[in-house]
Amino acid sequence: MTNTQIQPINPVRSREGSQRASASNGINPILVSNVILIAVFGLLLSFYIIQANMIAADKYQVKFLNEKLTSLNEVRTSLAAQRSETEDPSELMEFARAKGMVEAKNITYIFENGNVALRP
């Protein structure tokens, strides 16, 4: 006879093998946690980029509006100076003389009392 021995199956070893088989067939928890961390990092990075872009756009708009405000203030100052020149009585007299206007004297108003449409 041959001297072959049958080795008994080690129950501890068989459980390890089944755990390894299920781990290789199932989802690795470390891989899942890494994917979740990468996704969170990507979301935070995109949020940061969007916020930085919005801040830069707001700063550009504020700069543009400040420049426009400065320009409008200059125009307002110029118009106020022109208005003060035209409201000066001596300037008005010179304008009237240059255009050939004369002073009105002994004026008679047609509708002095204001009750034009009333019937007696």
Secondary structure as GFF3:
##gff-version 3
##sequence-region A 1 120
A	DSSP	alpha_helix	11	25	.	.	.	ID=ss1
A	DSSP	alpha_helix	29	86	.	.	.	ID=ss2
A	DSSP	alpha_helix	89	98	.	.	.	ID=ss3
###
